[in-house]
Amino acid sequence: MAAVAALTVLVAIVCMMPASSADAGDAAADGSISWVFISSILVFMMVPGVTFFYGGMLRKQNMTSLMAQSLVCIGIMGLVWFICGYSLAFSGDGMAIGDLSELFMEGVAESASGGSISDLEFAVFQMMFAVLTAALMVGAFAERVRFPAVCWFLLLWSLLVYVPMAHWVWGGGLFDQLFSVLDFAGGTVVHICAGISGAAVVLYVGVRNDSVRKSRAHNITLAYLGAMLLWIGWMGFNGGSGLFADGQAARAIVVTNIAAVAAMMAWAVVQYMVTGRVTTLGLITGAIAGMVAITPAAGYVELWTGLVFGALAGVICFFSVRRFHDMKRFDDALDVFAVHGVGGILGALLTGVFATSEYGAYDGLLYGATDLFVGQIAAVAITLVYCFFVSYAIIWLIGRVMRVRVPEEEEVVGADIAEHGEPAYCI
């Protein structure tokens, strides 16, 4: 409720702001500047959303631990982005990585020009994506990795995985130079990257104690609150990614909501058919799966395709979650790969089918073109291979110099006490 109230106030303030010029072009530019700032706040709000959503699904003994890990995602990713991450991702025209010409964001333009937002505002918006991607990823290996190891992993991962991916997808790097690829708001660089990177760490550290793994969500209310914050934040996540307050932003928001509700209802149907009941966790996870799937296509497709993206995501991610839960040697604590990885792959491939040049640069298979679909397959494959092996190498190297895994007795007690000395609940 507090988040909704704050958002309402922000929108009201923006709506009351006078245009700086009677010129329609200047007014439109002012609107875009305000909208992208609001979108940046909305994406940042998704980080506590992820924390509540994930934390509610864990045991109460690990709520503080997850909050601490989310906070260091903000701290480490934010510092790296300011110092060199933005420059490496968005400066220069190298195929593999950018350059350091804008180290410490030196020289990044503060003023808008050409009817668009400023480079500095764009850098802030993109920083929120970096933070959120890391926060999504850590949920995969929750409850078993020591806090210092998480910090070192995030530092190296930000430079060796996230920054190159951002350059390849949005900075004019590998994908732009070699393939026809579309990724409106982060199907590859955010969702697939977070899902497969988390899976790499999961495979390295192994499964949790049986009693821990079989424990139930401790607070469905928190999980629901987190999911709703994510849903609200996704308006800025997808709606702001076109960088203009225009028809594309409106279309991205509408198609995102269509996909969310279609996926939620599809998940509910298949869950009822398989288990005989519909759960709150199932409904909110289904909605998130739909938004994950539509993310790479949100600005490039017709509104009706949200039904297709959402329905397929709800069904496929439901069975993916069940399949991974049955694996004895793969313990993705919060279904990060099953929802974000699988949903991101699905969305990227469907983008290659349903994208239309009326809204973007390329036509998909539905409109008789094949280049985009081939490019999407290549982008997905490269993302999976690169993010997995580099993430695994990072955690393996960290394991050579420090203890990564929480001891079993501390795992049972919970990281809140063992790692941080502060329980989330004092009752």
RANORWO-V497028 format. One record per residue. RES is the residue in one small letter. BURIAL is b if it has 16 or more other ideal C-beta (glycine too) atoms within 10 Angstrom, else e. Layout:
[[RES;BURIAL] [RES;BURIAL]]
This chain:
[[m;e] [a;e] [a;b] [v;e] [a;e] [a;e] [l;b] [t;e] [v;e] [l;e] [v;e] [a;e] [i;e] [v;b] [c;e] [m;e] [m;e] [p;e] [a;e] [s;e] [s;e] [a;e] [d;e] [a;e] [g;e] [d;e] [a;e] [a;b] [a;b] [d;b] [g;b] [s;b] [i;b] [s;b] [w;b] [v;b] [f;b] [i;b] [s;b] [s;b] [i;b] [l;b] [v;b] [f;b] [m;b] [m;b] [v;b] [p;b] [g;b] [v;b] [t;b] [f;b] [f;b] [y;b] [g;b] [g;b] [m;b] [l;b] [r;b] [k;b] [q;b] [n;b] [m;b] [t;b] [s;b] [l;b] [m;b] [a;b] [q;b] [s;b] [l;e] [v;b] [c;b] [i;b] [g;e] [i;b] [m;b] [g;b] [l;e] [v;b] [w;b] [f;b] [i;e] [c;b] [g;b] [y;b] [s;b] [l;b] [a;b] [f;b] [s;b] [g;b] [d;e] [g;e] [m;e] [a;e] [i;b] [g;b] [d;e] [l;e] [s;e] [e;b] [l;e] [f;e] [m;b] [e;e] [g;e] [v;b] [a;e] [e;e] [s;e] [a;b] [s;e] [g;e] [g;e] [s;b] [i;b] [s;b] [d;b] [l;e] [e;b] [f;b] [a;b] [v;b] [f;b] [q;b] [m;b] [m;b] [f;b] [a;b] [v;b] [l;b] [t;b] [a;b] [a;b] [l;b] [m;b] [v;b] [g;b] [a;b] [f;b] [a;b] [e;b] [r;b] [v;b] [r;b] [f;e] [p;e] [a;b] [v;b] [c;b] [w;b] [f;b] [l;b] [l;b] [l;b] [w;b] [s;b] [l;b] [l;b] [v;b] [y;b] [v;b] [p;b] [m;b] [a;b] [h;b] [w;b] [v;b] [w;b] [g;b] [g;b] [g;b] [l;b] [f;b] [d;b] [q;e] [l;e] [f;b] [s;b] [v;b] [l;b] [d;b] [f;b] [a;b] [g;b] [g;b] [t;b] [v;b] [v;b] [h;b] [i;b] [c;b] [a;b] [g;b] [i;b] [s;b] [g;b] [a;b] [a;b] [v;b] [v;b] [l;b] [y;b] [v;b] [g;e] [v;b] [r;b] [n;e] [d;e] [s;e] [v;b] [r;e] [k;e] [s;b] [r;e] [a;b] [h;b] [n;b] [i;e] [t;e] [l;b] [a;b] [y;b] [l;b] [g;b] [a;b] [m;b] [l;b] [l;b] [w;b] [i;b] [g;b] [w;b] [m;b] [g;b] [f;b] [n;b] [g;b] [g;b] [s;b] [g;b] [l;b] [f;b] [a;b] [d;e] [g;e] [q;b] [a;b] [a;e] [r;b] [a;b] [i;b] [v;e] [v;b] [t;b] [n;b] [i;b] [a;b] [a;b] [v;b] [a;b] [a;b] [m;b] [m;b] [a;b] [w;b] [a;b] [v;b] [v;b] [q;b] [y;e] [m;e] [v;e] [t;e] [g;e] [r;e] [v;e] [t;e] [t;e] [l;b] [g;b] [l;b] [i;b] [t;b] [g;b] [a;b] [i;b] [a;b] [g;b] [m;b] [v;b] [a;b] [i;b] [t;b] [p;b] [a;b] [a;b] [g;b] [y;b] [v;b] [e;e] [l;e] [w;e] [t;b] [g;b] [l;b] [v;b] [f;b] [g;b] [a;b] [l;b] [a;b] [g;b] [v;b] [i;b] [c;b] [f;b] [f;e] [s;b] [v;b] [r;e] [r;e] [f;b] [h;e] [d;e] [m;e] [k;e] [r;e] [f;b] [d;b] [d;b] [a;b] [l;b] [d;b] [v;b] [f;b] [a;b] [v;b] [h;b] [g;b] [v;b] [g;b] [g;b] [i;b] [l;b] [g;b] [a;b] [l;b] [l;b] [t;b] [g;b] [v;b] [f;b] [a;b] [t;b] [s;e] [e;e] [y;b] [g;b] [a;e] [y;b] [d;b] [g;b] [l;b] [l;b] [y;e] [g;e] [a;b] [t;e] [d;e] [l;b] [f;b] [v;e] [g;b] [q;b] [i;b] [a;b] [a;b] [v;b] [a;e] [i;b] [t;b] [l;b] [v;e] [y;b] [c;b] [f;b] [f;e] [v;b] [s;b] [y;b] [a;e] [i;b] [i;b] [w;e] [l;e] [i;b] [g;e] [r;e] [v;e] [m;e] [r;e] [v;b] [r;b] [v;b] [p;e] [e;e] [e;e] [e;e] [e;b] [v;b] [v;e] [g;b] [a;b] [d;b] [i;e] [a;b] [e;b] [h;b] [g;e] [e;e] [p;e] [a;b] [y;e] [c;e] [i;e]]
